[in-house]
Amino acid sequence: MNEFLLVGGMFLVTFLVRYLPFGLAGSLQIPEPLERALRYVPVAVLMAIVSPAVLIPQGDSVQFSWQNPHLLGACAAFLAGWWKNNLLLTIVVGMAVFFISRFLIGGF
């Protein structure tokens, strides 16, 4: 019986957390500073996901050197994206630099 209450409680909490923002979206007015701040959430989440994969590729220590193909590819992708503002070009340049540097350095 306790398991059913536990699963039901988890369902209720999960449902309310996900439903309330959508249910109240039409009637709630978000202040302008909060709305501006919320625009940075996707970028912050992406950086939180990508940064460990780039800087700690082996999972044991930070590898901040030119011998890290992940870092070289990320830097090249950043520069290509900043230069041309083209998503496909950014991905292609980043992957090309990653694979070429991985081949030349012989790592990971």
Backbone hydrogen bonds in HBPLUS format (Angstrom, degrees):
<---DONOR---> <-ACCEPTOR-->    atom                        ^
c    i                          cat <-CA-CA->   ^        H-A-AA   ^      H-
h    n   atom  resd res      DA  || num        DHA   H-A  angle D-A-AA Bond
n    s   type  num  typ     dist DA aas  dist angle  dist       angle   num
A0005-LEU N   A0001-MET O   3.20 MM   4  6.58 156.4  2.26 149.7 156.1     1
A0006-LEU N   A0002-ASN O   2.90 MM   4  6.11 154.6  1.96 146.6 154.1     2
A0007-VAL N   A0003-GLU O   2.88 MM   4  6.10 167.1  1.89 153.1 155.8     3
A0008-GLY N   A0004-PHE O   2.85 MM   4  5.91 159.2  1.90 143.9 150.8     4
A0009-GLY N   A0005-LEU O   2.82 MM   4  5.92 154.7  1.88 144.2 151.2     5
A0010-MET N   A0006-LEU O   2.92 MM   4  6.15 158.3  1.96 148.8 154.8     6
A0011-PHE N   A0007-VAL O   2.89 MM   4  6.09 155.9  1.95 147.7 154.5     7
A0012-LEU N   A0008-GLY O   2.94 MM   4  6.13 160.7  1.98 147.3 152.3     8
A0013-VAL N   A0009-GLY O   2.95 MM   4  6.15 167.7  1.97 153.3 156.1     9
A0014-THR N   A0010-MET O   2.94 MM   4  6.01 167.3  1.96 148.6 152.9    10
A0015-PHE N   A0011-PHE O   2.82 MM   4  5.89 163.0  1.85 152.1 157.4    11
A0016-LEU N   A0012-LEU O   2.94 MM   4  6.04 167.2  1.96 149.9 153.6    12
A0017-VAL N   A0013-VAL O   3.01 MM   4  6.12 163.3  2.04 150.7 155.5    13
A0018-ARG N   A0014-THR O   3.14 MM   4  6.27 150.9  2.23 143.4 150.7    14
A0019-TYR N   A0015-PHE O   2.74 MM   4  5.76 148.0  1.84 151.6 161.6    15
A0020-LEU N   A0016-LEU O   3.01 MM   4  5.63 167.4  2.02 142.2 146.2    16
A0022-PHE N   A0019-TYR O   3.03 MM   3  5.41 118.2  2.43 109.8 124.8    17
A0023-GLY N   A0019-TYR O   2.75 MM   4  5.85 163.8  1.78 164.2 169.3    18
A0024-LEU N   A0020-LEU O   2.92 MM   4  5.84 154.5  1.98 152.4 156.5    19
A0028-LEU N   A0024-LEU O   3.03 MM   4  5.86 129.8  2.29 156.4 167.4    20
A0035-GLU N   A0031-PRO O   2.98 MM   4  6.27 155.4  2.04 153.7 161.7    21
A0036-ARG N   A0032-GLU O   2.94 MM   4  6.16 156.3  1.99 153.7 159.4    22
A0037-ALA N   A0033-PRO O   3.00 MM   4  6.19 153.2  2.07 141.1 148.6    23
A0038-LEU N   A0034-LEU O   2.91 MM   4  6.10 148.5  2.01 146.3 154.5    24
A0039-ARG N   A0036-ARG O   3.30 MM   3  5.47 147.1  2.42  99.6 108.7    25
A0040-TYR N   A0037-ALA O   3.17 MM   3  5.81 159.9  2.22 115.7 121.0    26
A0041-VAL N   A0038-LEU O   3.28 MM   3  5.35 162.3  2.31 104.2 109.5    27
A0044-ALA N   A0040-TYR O   3.01 MM   4  6.19 159.9  2.05 154.1 160.2    28
A0045-VAL N   A0041-VAL O   2.92 MM   4  6.10 160.6  1.96 158.9 163.8    29
A0046-LEU N   A0042-PRO O   2.95 MM   4  6.09 160.0  1.99 146.0 151.7    30
A0047-MET N   A0043-VAL O   2.97 MM   4  6.16 157.9  2.02 147.4 153.2    31
A0048-ALA N   A0044-ALA O   2.98 MM   4  6.17 149.1  2.07 141.5 150.1    32
A0049-ILE N   A0045-VAL O   3.07 MM   4  6.33 137.4  2.26 142.4 153.3    33
A0049-ILE N   A0046-LEU O   3.20 MM   3  5.16 129.4  2.47  93.2 106.3    34
A0050-VAL N   A0046-LEU O   2.87 MM   4  6.03 165.5  1.89 155.0 159.1    35
A0051-SER N   A0047-MET O   2.94 MM   4  5.54 163.2  1.96 141.0 146.6    36
A0053-ALA N   A0050-VAL O   3.05 MM   3  5.30 115.3  2.48 104.9 120.8    37
A0054-VAL N   A0050-VAL O   2.99 MM   4  6.21 144.5  2.12 155.6 166.7    38
A0055-LEU N   A0051-SER O   2.86 MM   4  5.93 174.8  1.87 163.4 165.0    39
A0056-ILE N   A0052-PRO O   2.83 MM   4  5.18 147.1  1.94 132.6 140.8    40
A0063-GLN N   A0055-LEU O   2.79 MM   8  5.55 167.6  1.81 166.4 170.5    41
A0059-GLY N   A0056-ILE O   3.24 MM   3  5.20 133.3  2.47  96.2 108.8    42
A0068-ASN N   A0065-SER O   3.30 MM   3  5.77 158.1  2.35 116.0 116.6    43
A0072-LEU N   A0068-ASN O   3.09 MM   4  6.42 160.4  2.13 154.5 160.5    44
A0073-GLY N   A0069-PRO O   2.92 MM   4  6.02 163.0  1.95 146.7 151.2    45
A0074-ALA N   A0070-HIS O   2.97 MM   4  6.13 154.2  2.04 143.1 150.6    46
A0075-CYS N   A0071-LEU O   2.90 MM   4  6.07 159.4  1.94 149.5 154.8    47
A0076-ALA N   A0072-LEU O   2.95 MM   4  6.13 160.6  1.99 147.9 153.5    48
A0077-ALA N   A0073-GLY O   2.88 MM   4  6.01 156.0  1.94 144.5 151.5    49
A0078-PHE N   A0074-ALA O   2.89 MM   4  6.06 155.6  1.95 145.0 151.9    50
A0079-LEU N   A0075-CYS O   2.96 MM   4  6.21 164.6  1.98 150.3 153.9    51
A0080-ALA N   A0076-ALA O   2.91 MM   4  6.10 160.7  1.95 149.7 155.2    52
A0081-GLY N   A0077-ALA O   2.88 MM   4  6.00 159.4  1.92 148.6 154.5    53
A0082-TRP N   A0078-PHE O   2.87 MM   4  6.01 155.7  1.93 149.8 156.9    54
A0083-TRP N   A0079-LEU O   2.88 MM   4  5.92 149.5  1.97 143.3 151.7    55
A0084-LYS N   A0080-ALA O   2.99 MM   4  5.98 176.2  1.99 152.0 153.2    56
A0085-ASN N   A0081-GLY O   2.85 MM   4  4.71 136.8  2.04 119.5 131.7    57
A0090-THR N   A0086-ASN O   2.98 MM   4  6.15 155.2  2.04 150.3 158.0    58
A0091-ILE N   A0087-LEU O   3.02 MM   4  6.29 159.5  2.06 153.4 157.6    59
A0092-VAL N   A0088-LEU O   2.97 MM   4  6.17 167.9  1.98 154.0 157.5    60
A0093-VAL N   A0089-LEU O   2.89 MM   4  5.95 168.9  1.90 152.7 156.0    61
A0094-GLY N   A0090-THR O   3.00 MM   4  6.03 164.6  2.02 145.6 150.6    62
A0095-MET N   A0091-ILE O   2.95 MM   4  6.06 166.6  1.97 152.0 155.8    63
A0096-ALA N   A0092-VAL O   2.88 MM   4  5.95 158.7  1.92 147.4 154.1    64
A0097-VAL N   A0093-VAL O   2.94 MM   4  6.06 170.7  1.95 155.1 157.4    65
A0098-PHE N   A0094-GLY O   2.98 MM   4  6.06 155.3  2.04 142.2 149.9    66
A0099-PHE N   A0095-MET O   2.91 MM   4  6.10 172.2  1.92 154.8 155.9    67
A0100-ILE N   A0096-ALA O   2.93 MM   4  6.00 164.6  1.95 153.1 158.0    68
A0101-SER N   A0097-VAL O   2.90 MM   4  5.85 162.9  1.93 144.5 150.2    69
A0102-ARG N   A0098-PHE O   2.84 MM   4  5.94 148.4  1.94 144.5 154.4    70
A0103-PHE N   A0099-PHE O   2.94 MM   4  6.07 151.4  2.02 140.9 148.2    71
A0104-LEU N   A0100-ILE O   2.89 MM   4  6.13 163.2  1.92 153.2 157.6    72
A0105-ILE N   A0101-SER O   2.81 MM   4  5.68 163.2  1.83 145.4 150.9    73
A0106-GLY N   A0102-ARG O   2.80 MM   4  5.34 138.3  1.98 125.9 138.4    74
